[in-house]
């Protein structure tokens, strides 16, 4: 049970880290562009879904 919880938490942290890496690389969408945070996040997650899994 603890291992499953740890794996779940690790997966969440990996997603957060990848989003932060994307923001660091590309910056936030400009407010004037009208891109909502949720849309930017979803687009990033779609790009991640197409990538090969990475080992930390």
mmCIF file of the N, C-alpha and C atoms, coordinates in Angstrom:
data_MODEL
# 
_entry.id   MODEL 
# 
loop_
_atom_site.group_PDB 
_atom_site.id 
_atom_site.type_symbol 
_atom_site.label_atom_id 
_atom_site.label_alt_id 
_atom_site.label_comp_id 
_atom_site.label_asym_id 
_atom_site.label_entity_id 
_atom_site.label_seq_id 
_atom_site.pdbx_PDB_ins_code 
_atom_site.Cartn_x 
_atom_site.Cartn_y 
_atom_site.Cartn_z 
_atom_site.occupancy 
_atom_site.B_iso_or_equiv 
_atom_site.pdbx_formal_charge 
_atom_site.auth_seq_id 
_atom_site.auth_comp_id 
_atom_site.auth_asym_id 
_atom_site.auth_atom_id 
_atom_site.pdbx_PDB_model_num 
ATOM 1   N N  . UNK A 1 1  ? 0.817  -1.185 0.000   1.00 0.00 ? 1  UNK A N  1 
ATOM 2   C CA . UNK A 1 1  ? 0.000  0.000  0.000   1.00 0.00 ? 1  UNK A CA 1 
ATOM 3   C C  . UNK A 1 1  ? 0.869  1.261  0.000   1.00 0.00 ? 1  UNK A C  1 
ATOM 4   N N  . UNK A 1 2  ? 1.915  1.267  0.781   1.00 0.00 ? 2  UNK A N  1 
ATOM 5   C CA . UNK A 1 2  ? 2.797  2.432  0.826   1.00 0.00 ? 2  UNK A CA 1 
ATOM 6   C C  . UNK A 1 2  ? 3.537  2.596  -0.499  1.00 0.00 ? 2  UNK A C  1 
ATOM 7   N N  . UNK A 1 3  ? 3.948  1.494  -1.093  1.00 0.00 ? 3  UNK A N  1 
ATOM 8   C CA . UNK A 1 3  ? 4.640  1.589  -2.389  1.00 0.00 ? 3  UNK A CA 1 
ATOM 9   C C  . UNK A 1 3  ? 3.720  2.154  -3.467  1.00 0.00 ? 3  UNK A C  1 
ATOM 10  N N  . UNK A 1 4  ? 2.456  1.749  -3.460  1.00 0.00 ? 4  UNK A N  1 
ATOM 11  C CA . UNK A 1 4  ? 1.498  2.269  -4.437  1.00 0.00 ? 4  UNK A CA 1 
ATOM 12  C C  . UNK A 1 4  ? 1.295  3.767  -4.241  1.00 0.00 ? 4  UNK A C  1 
ATOM 13  N N  . UNK A 1 5  ? 1.204  4.175  -2.991  1.00 0.00 ? 5  UNK A N  1 
ATOM 14  C CA . UNK A 1 5  ? 1.053  5.604  -2.688  1.00 0.00 ? 5  UNK A CA 1 
ATOM 15  C C  . UNK A 1 5  ? 2.287  6.373  -3.158  1.00 0.00 ? 5  UNK A C  1 
ATOM 16  N N  . UNK A 1 6  ? 3.464  5.836  -2.879  1.00 0.00 ? 6  UNK A N  1 
ATOM 17  C CA . UNK A 1 6  ? 4.711  6.499  -3.293  1.00 0.00 ? 6  UNK A CA 1 
ATOM 18  C C  . UNK A 1 6  ? 4.782  6.607  -4.815  1.00 0.00 ? 6  UNK A C  1 
ATOM 19  N N  . UNK A 1 7  ? 4.398  5.549  -5.510  1.00 0.00 ? 7  UNK A N  1 
ATOM 20  C CA . UNK A 1 7  ? 4.419  5.575  -6.976  1.00 0.00 ? 7  UNK A CA 1 
ATOM 21  C C  . UNK A 1 7  ? 3.443  6.617  -7.510  1.00 0.00 ? 7  UNK A C  1 
ATOM 22  N N  . UNK A 1 8  ? 2.264  6.721  -6.891  1.00 0.00 ? 8  UNK A N  1 
ATOM 23  C CA . UNK A 1 8  ? 1.273  7.711  -7.309  1.00 0.00 ? 8  UNK A CA 1 
ATOM 24  C C  . UNK A 1 8  ? 1.803  9.121  -7.089  1.00 0.00 ? 8  UNK A C  1 
ATOM 25  N N  . UNK A 1 9  ? 2.408  9.363  -5.945  1.00 0.00 ? 9  UNK A N  1 
ATOM 26  C CA . UNK A 1 9  ? 2.963  10.688 -5.648  1.00 0.00 ? 9  UNK A CA 1 
ATOM 27  C C  . UNK A 1 9  ? 4.109  11.027 -6.592  1.00 0.00 ? 9  UNK A C  1 
ATOM 28  N N  . UNK A 1 10 ? 4.954  10.043 -6.898  1.00 0.00 ? 10 UNK A N  1 
ATOM 29  C CA . UNK A 1 10 ? 6.073  10.253 -7.826  1.00 0.00 ? 10 UNK A CA 1 
ATOM 30  C C  . UNK A 1 10 ? 5.550  10.630 -9.207  1.00 0.00 ? 10 UNK A C  1 
ATOM 31  N N  . UNK A 1 11 ? 4.486  9.970  -9.653  1.00 0.00 ? 11 UNK A N  1 
ATOM 32  C CA . UNK A 1 11 ? 3.903  10.278 -10.961 1.00 0.00 ? 11 UNK A CA 1 
ATOM 33  C C  . UNK A 1 11 ? 3.376  11.713 -10.988 1.00 0.00 ? 11 UNK A C  1 
ATOM 34  N N  . UNK A 1 12 ? 2.740  12.141 -9.908  1.00 0.00 ? 12 UNK A N  1 
ATOM 35  C CA . UNK A 1 12 ? 2.232  13.516 -9.843  1.00 0.00 ? 12 UNK A CA 1 
ATOM 36  C C  . UNK A 1 12 ? 3.374  14.525 -9.877  1.00 0.00 ? 12 UNK A C  1 
ATOM 37  N N  . UNK A 1 13 ? 4.441  14.232 -9.165  1.00 0.00 ? 13 UNK A N  1 
ATOM 38  C CA . UNK A 1 13 ? 5.595  15.134 -9.134  1.00 0.00 ? 13 UNK A CA 1 
ATOM 39  C C  . UNK A 1 13 ? 6.262  15.186 -10.506 1.00 0.00 ? 13 UNK A C  1 
ATOM 40  N N  . UNK A 1 14 ? 6.321  14.055 -11.196 1.00 0.00 ? 14 UNK A N  1 
ATOM 41  C CA . UNK A 1 14 ? 6.909  14.036 -12.537 1.00 0.00 ? 14 UNK A CA 1 
ATOM 42  C C  . UNK A 1 14 ? 6.124  14.929 -13.490 1.00 0.00 ? 14 UNK A C  1 
ATOM 43  N N  . UNK A 1 15 ? 4.797  14.889 -13.399 1.00 0.00 ? 15 UNK A N  1 
ATOM 44  C CA . UNK A 1 15 ? 3.961  15.743 -14.255 1.00 0.00 ? 15 UNK A CA 1 
ATOM 45  C C  . UNK A 1 15 ? 4.197  17.208 -13.912 1.00 0.00 ? 15 UNK A C  1 
ATOM 46  N N  . UNK A 1 16 ? 4.208  17.526 -12.631 1.00 0.00 ? 16 UNK A N  1 
ATOM 47  C CA . UNK A 1 16 ? 4.452  18.905 -12.217 1.00 0.00 ? 16 UNK A CA 1 
ATOM 48  C C  . UNK A 1 16 ? 5.818  19.383 -12.689 1.00 0.00 ? 16 UNK A C  1 
ATOM 49  N N  . UNK A 1 17 ? 6.835  18.548 -12.529 1.00 0.00 ? 17 UNK A N  1 
ATOM 50  C CA . UNK A 1 17 ? 8.187  18.920 -12.965 1.00 0.00 ? 17 UNK A CA 1 
ATOM 51  C C  . UNK A 1 17 ? 8.225  19.178 -14.461 1.00 0.00 ? 17 UNK A C  1 
ATOM 52  N N  . UNK A 1 18 ? 7.538  18.367 -15.239 1.00 0.00 ? 18 UNK A N  1 
ATOM 53  C CA . UNK A 1 18 ? 7.560  18.564 -16.681 1.00 0.00 ? 18 UNK A CA 1 
ATOM 54  C C  . UNK A 1 18 ? 6.840  19.846 -17.077 1.00 0.00 ? 18 UNK A C  1 
ATOM 55  N N  . UNK A 1 19 ? 5.764  20.186 -16.371 1.00 0.00 ? 19 UNK A N  1 
ATOM 56  C CA . UNK A 1 19 ? 5.066  21.443 -16.647 1.00 0.00 ? 19 UNK A CA 1 
ATOM 57  C C  . UNK A 1 19 ? 5.972  22.620 -16.309 1.00 0.00 ? 19 UNK A C  1 
ATOM 58  N N  . UNK A 1 20 ? 6.659  22.544 -15.171 1.00 0.00 ? 20 UNK A N  1 
ATOM 59  C CA . UNK A 1 20 ? 7.569  23.627 -14.789 1.00 0.00 ? 20 UNK A CA 1 
ATOM 60  C C  . UNK A 1 20 ? 8.733  23.746 -15.764 1.00 0.00 ? 20 UNK A C  1 
ATOM 61  N N  . UNK A 1 21 ? 9.242  22.625 -16.269 1.00 0.00 ? 21 UNK A N  1 
ATOM 62  C CA . UNK A 1 21 ? 10.300 22.660 -17.275 1.00 0.00 ? 21 UNK A CA 1 
ATOM 63  C C  . UNK A 1 21 ? 9.806  23.349 -18.540 1.00 0.00 ? 21 UNK A C  1 
ATOM 64  N N  . UNK A 1 22 ? 8.583  23.057 -18.936 1.00 0.00 ? 22 UNK A N  1 
ATOM 65  C CA . UNK A 1 22 ? 8.012  23.687 -20.128 1.00 0.00 ? 22 UNK A CA 1 
ATOM 66  C C  . UNK A 1 22 ? 7.864  25.189 -19.926 1.00 0.00 ? 22 UNK A C  1 
ATOM 67  N N  . UNK A 1 23 ? 7.422  25.596 -18.737 1.00 0.00 ? 23 UNK A N  1 
ATOM 68  C CA . UNK A 1 23 ? 7.297  27.029 -18.453 1.00 0.00 ? 23 UNK A CA 1 
ATOM 69  C C  . UNK A 1 23 ? 8.673  27.680 -18.474 1.00 0.00 ? 23 UNK A C  1 
ATOM 70  N N  . UNK A 1 24 ? 9.675  27.009 -17.896 1.00 0.00 ? 24 UNK A N  1 
ATOM 71  C CA . UNK A 1 24 ? 11.029 27.566 -17.886 1.00 0.00 ? 24 UNK A CA 1 
ATOM 72  C C  . UNK A 1 24 ? 11.562 27.716 -19.305 1.00 0.00 ? 24 UNK A C  1 
ATOM 73  N N  . UNK A 1 25 ? 11.247 26.763 -20.154 1.00 0.00 ? 25 UNK A N  1 
ATOM 74  C CA . UNK A 1 25 ? 11.756 26.793 -21.533 1.00 0.00 ? 25 UNK A CA 1 
ATOM 75  C C  . UNK A 1 25 ? 10.985 27.774 -22.409 1.00 0.00 ? 25 UNK A C  1 
ATOM 76  N N  . UNK A 1 26 ? 9.662  27.790 -22.264 1.00 0.00 ? 26 UNK A N  1 
ATOM 77  C CA . UNK A 1 26 ? 8.825  28.574 -23.180 1.00 0.00 ? 26 UNK A CA 1 
ATOM 78  C C  . UNK A 1 26 ? 8.154  29.775 -22.541 1.00 0.00 ? 26 UNK A C  1 
ATOM 79  N N  . UNK A 1 27 ? 8.213  29.876 -21.222 1.00 0.00 ? 27 UNK A N  1 
ATOM 80  C CA . UNK A 1 27 ? 7.552  30.970 -20.523 1.00 0.00 ? 27 UNK A CA 1 
ATOM 81  C C  . UNK A 1 27 ? 6.052  30.773 -20.454 1.00 0.00 ? 27 UNK A C  1 
ATOM 82  N N  . UNK A 1 28 ? 5.414  31.626 -19.689 1.00 0.00 ? 28 UNK A N  1 
ATOM 83  C CA . UNK A 1 28 ? 3.959  31.599 -19.593 1.00 0.00 ? 28 UNK A CA 1 
ATOM 84  C C  . UNK A 1 28 ? 3.374  32.147 -20.883 1.00 0.00 ? 28 UNK A C  1 
ATOM 85  N N  . UNK A 1 29 ? 2.176  31.714 -21.235 1.00 0.00 ? 29 UNK A N  1 
ATOM 86  C CA . UNK A 1 29 ? 1.519  32.371 -22.368 1.00 0.00 ? 29 UNK A CA 1 
ATOM 87  C C  . UNK A 1 29 ? 1.267  33.839 -22.016 1.00 0.00 ? 29 UNK A C  1 
ATOM 88  N N  . UNK A 1 30 ? 1.409  34.707 -22.975 1.00 0.00 ? 30 UNK A N  1 
ATOM 89  C CA . UNK A 1 30 ? 1.175  36.132 -22.769 1.00 0.00 ? 30 UNK A CA 1 
ATOM 90  C C  . UNK A 1 30 ? -0.311 36.329 -22.482 1.00 0.00 ? 30 UNK A C  1 
ATOM 91  N N  . UNK A 1 31 ? -0.613 37.146 -21.487 1.00 0.00 ? 31 UNK A N  1 
ATOM 92  C CA . UNK A 1 31 ? -2.007 37.359 -21.087 1.00 0.00 ? 31 UNK A CA 1 
ATOM 93  C C  . UNK A 1 31 ? -2.855 37.864 -22.255 1.00 0.00 ? 31 UNK A C  1 
ATOM 94  N N  . UNK A 1 32 ? -2.255 38.687 -23.105 1.00 0.00 ? 32 UNK A N  1 
ATOM 95  C CA . UNK A 1 32 ? -2.985 39.249 -24.236 1.00 0.00 ? 32 UNK A CA 1 
ATOM 96  C C  . UNK A 1 32 ? -3.334 38.200 -25.286 1.00 0.00 ? 32 UNK A C  1 
ATOM 97  N N  . UNK A 1 33 ? -2.664 37.042 -25.232 1.00 0.00 ? 33 UNK A N  1 
ATOM 98  C CA . UNK A 1 33 ? -2.944 35.993 -26.220 1.00 0.00 ? 33 UNK A CA 1 
ATOM 99  C C  . UNK A 1 33 ? -4.279 35.322 -25.945 1.00 0.00 ? 33 UNK A C  1 
ATOM 100 N N  . UNK A 1 34 ? -4.785 35.488 -24.716 1.00 0.00 ? 34 UNK A N  1 
ATOM 101 C CA . UNK A 1 34 ? -6.067 34.894 -24.375 1.00 0.00 ? 34 UNK A CA 1 
ATOM 102 C C  . UNK A 1 34 ? -5.994 33.404 -24.104 1.00 0.00 ? 34 UNK A C  1 
ATOM 103 N N  . UNK A 1 35 ? -4.779 32.844 -23.973 1.00 0.00 ? 35 UNK A N  1 
ATOM 104 C CA . UNK A 1 35 ? -4.638 31.420 -23.679 1.00 0.00 ? 35 UNK A CA 1 
ATOM 105 C C  . UNK A 1 35 ? -4.824 31.217 -22.184 1.00 0.00 ? 35 UNK A C  1 
ATOM 106 N N  . UNK A 1 36 ? -5.798 30.401 -21.848 1.00 0.00 ? 36 UNK A N  1 
ATOM 107 C CA . UNK A 1 36 ? -6.037 30.108 -20.444 1.00 0.00 ? 36 UNK A CA 1 
ATOM 108 C C  . UNK A 1 36 ? -4.995 29.129 -19.925 1.00 0.00 ? 36 UNK A C  1 
ATOM 109 N N  . UNK A 1 37 ? -4.713 29.202 -18.620 1.00 0.00 ? 37 UNK A N  1 
ATOM 110 C CA . UNK A 1 37 ? -3.736 28.308 -18.009 1.00 0.00 ? 37 UNK A CA 1 
ATOM 111 C C  . UNK A 1 37 ? -4.119 26.854 -18.259 1.00 0.00 ? 37 UNK A C  1 
ATOM 112 N N  . UNK A 1 38 ? -5.400 26.543 -18.144 1.00 0.00 ? 38 UNK A N  1 
ATOM 113 C CA . UNK A 1 38 ? -5.857 25.170 -18.320 1.00 0.00 ? 38 UNK A CA 1 
ATOM 114 C C  . UNK A 1 38 ? -5.575 24.669 -19.735 1.00 0.00 ? 38 UNK A C  1 
ATOM 115 N N  . UNK A 1 39 ? -5.769 25.544 -20.721 1.00 0.00 ? 39 UNK A N  1 
ATOM 116 C CA . UNK A 1 39 ? -5.510 25.160 -22.117 1.00 0.00 ? 39 UNK A CA 1 
ATOM 117 C C  . UNK A 1 39 ? -4.016 24.933 -22.340 1.00 0.00 ? 39 UNK A C  1 
ATOM 118 N N  . UNK A 1 40 ? -3.194 25.804 -21.773 1.00 0.00 ? 40 UNK A N  1 
ATOM 119 C CA . UNK A 1 40 ? -1.743 25.643 -21.911 1.00 0.00 ? 40 UNK A CA 1 
ATOM 120 C C  . UNK A 1 40 ? -1.291 24.351 -21.246 1.00 0.00 ? 40 UNK A C  1 
ATOM 121 N N  . UNK A 1 41 ? -1.838 24.062 -20.065 1.00 0.00 ? 41 UNK A N  1 
ATOM 122 C CA . UNK A 1 41 ? -1.498 22.833 -19.353 1.00 0.00 ? 41 UNK A CA 1 
ATOM 123 C C  . UNK A 1 41 ? -1.921 21.607 -20.152 1.00 0.00 ? 41 UNK A C  1 
ATOM 124 N N  . UNK A 1 42 ? -3.149 21.634 -20.669 1.00 0.00 ? 42 UNK A N  1 
ATOM 125 C CA . UNK A 1 42 ? -3.646 20.486 -21.423 1.00 0.00 ? 42 UNK A CA 1 
ATOM 126 C C  . UNK A 1 42 ? -2.827 20.251 -22.681 1.00 0.00 ? 42 UNK A C  1 
ATOM 127 N N  . UNK A 1 43 ? -2.420 21.321 -23.347 1.00 0.00 ? 43 UNK A N  1 
ATOM 128 C CA . UNK A 1 43 ? -1.587 21.177 -24.538 1.00 0.00 ? 43 UNK A CA 1 
ATOM 129 C C  . UNK A 1 43 ? -0.248 20.554 -24.170 1.00 0.00 ? 43 UNK A C  1 
ATOM 130 N N  . UNK A 1 44 ? 0.307  20.969 -23.060 1.00 0.00 ? 44 UNK A N  1 
ATOM 131 C CA . UNK A 1 44 ? 1.583  20.393 -22.625 1.00 0.00 ? 44 UNK A CA 1 
ATOM 132 C C  . UNK A 1 44 ? 1.426  18.914 -22.289 1.00 0.00 ? 44 UNK A C  1 
ATOM 133 N N  . UNK A 1 45 ? 0.358  18.568 -21.598 1.00 0.00 ? 45 UNK A N  1 
ATOM 134 C CA . UNK A 1 45 ? 0.127  17.171 -21.242 1.00 0.00 ? 45 UNK A CA 1 
ATOM 135 C C  . UNK A 1 45 ? -0.086 16.312 -22.489 1.00 0.00 ? 45 UNK A C  1 
ATOM 136 N N  . UNK A 1 46 ? -0.701 16.861 -23.519 1.00 0.00 ? 46 UNK A N  1 
ATOM 137 C CA . UNK A 1 46 ? -0.856 16.122 -24.779 1.00 0.00 ? 46 UNK A CA 1 
ATOM 138 C C  . UNK A 1 46 ? 0.508  15.874 -25.420 1.00 0.00 ? 46 UNK A C  1 
ATOM 139 N N  . UNK A 1 47 ? 1.393  16.867 -25.371 1.00 0.00 ? 47 UNK A N  1 
ATOM 140 C CA . UNK A 1 47 ? 2.749  16.671 -25.909 1.00 0.00 ? 47 UNK A CA 1 
ATOM 141 C C  . UNK A 1 47 ? 3.467  15.591 -25.128 1.00 0.00 ? 47 UNK A C  1 
ATOM 142 N N  . UNK A 1 48 ? 3.298  15.599 -23.807 1.00 0.00 ? 48 UNK A N  1 
ATOM 143 C CA . UNK A 1 48 ? 3.941  14.581 -22.981 1.00 0.00 ? 48 UNK A CA 1 
ATOM 144 C C  . UNK A 1 48 ? 3.427  13.182 -23.317 1.00 0.00 ? 48 UNK A C  1 
ATOM 145 N N  . UNK A 1 49 ? 2.152  13.073 -23.597 1.00 0.00 ? 49 UNK A N  1 
ATOM 146 C CA . UNK A 1 49 ? 1.562  11.761 -23.886 1.00 0.00 ? 49 UNK A CA 1 
ATOM 147 C C  . UNK A 1 49 ? 2.197  11.137 -25.130 1.00 0.00 ? 49 UNK A C  1 
ATOM 148 N N  . UNK A 1 50 ? 2.698  11.965 -26.032 1.00 0.00 ? 50 UNK A N  1 
ATOM 149 C CA . UNK A 1 50 ? 3.321  11.462 -27.246 1.00 0.00 ? 50 UNK A CA 1 
ATOM 150 C C  . UNK A 1 50 ? 4.788  11.122 -27.083 1.00 0.00 ? 50 UNK A C  1 
ATOM 151 N N  . UNK A 1 51 ? 5.375  11.467 -25.940 1.00 0.00 ? 51 UNK A N  1 
ATOM 152 C CA . UNK A 1 51 ? 6.796  11.204 -25.705 1.00 0.00 ? 51 UNK A CA 1 
ATOM 153 C C  . UNK A 1 51 ? 7.004  9.820  -25.102 1.00 0.00 ? 51 UNK A C  1 
ATOM 154 N N  . UNK A 1 52 ? 8.230  9.354  -25.205 1.00 0.00 ? 52 UNK A N  1 
ATOM 155 C CA . UNK A 1 52 ? 8.604  8.108  -24.556 1.00 0.00 ? 52 UNK A CA 1 
ATOM 156 C C  . UNK A 1 52 ? 8.775  8.372  -23.064 1.00 0.00 ? 52 UNK A C  1 
ATOM 157 N N  . UNK A 1 53 ? 8.408  7.419  -22.226 1.00 0.00 ? 53 UNK A N  1 
ATOM 158 C CA . UNK A 1 53 ? 8.608  7.608  -20.774 1.00 0.00 ? 53 UNK A CA 1 
ATOM 159 C C  . UNK A 1 53 ? 10.078 7.834  -20.441 1.00 0.00 ? 53 UNK A C  1 
ATOM 160 N N  . UNK A 1 54 ? 10.312 8.668  -19.428 1.00 0.00 ? 54 UNK A N  1 
ATOM 161 C CA . UNK A 1 54 ? 11.672 8.960  -18.994 1.00 0.00 ? 54 UNK A CA 1 
ATOM 162 C C  . UNK A 1 54 ? 11.901 8.369  -17.620 1.00 0.00 ? 54 UNK A C  1 
ATOM 163 N N  . UNK A 1 55 ? 13.098 7.975  -17.381 1.00 0.00 ? 55 UNK A N  1 
ATOM 164 C CA . UNK A 1 55 ? 13.468 7.461  -16.065 1.00 0.00 ? 55 UNK A CA 1 
ATOM 165 C C  . UNK A 1 55 ? 14.155 8.580  -15.307 1.00 0.00 ? 55 UNK A C  1 
ATOM 166 N N  . UNK A 1 56 ? 13.723 8.794  -14.074 1.00 0.00 ? 56 UNK A N  1 
ATOM 167 C CA . UNK A 1 56 ? 14.314 9.876  -13.262 1.00 0.00 ? 56 UNK A CA 1 
ATOM 168 C C  . UNK A 1 56 ? 15.688 9.485  -12.794 1.00 0.00 ? 56 UNK A C  1 
# 
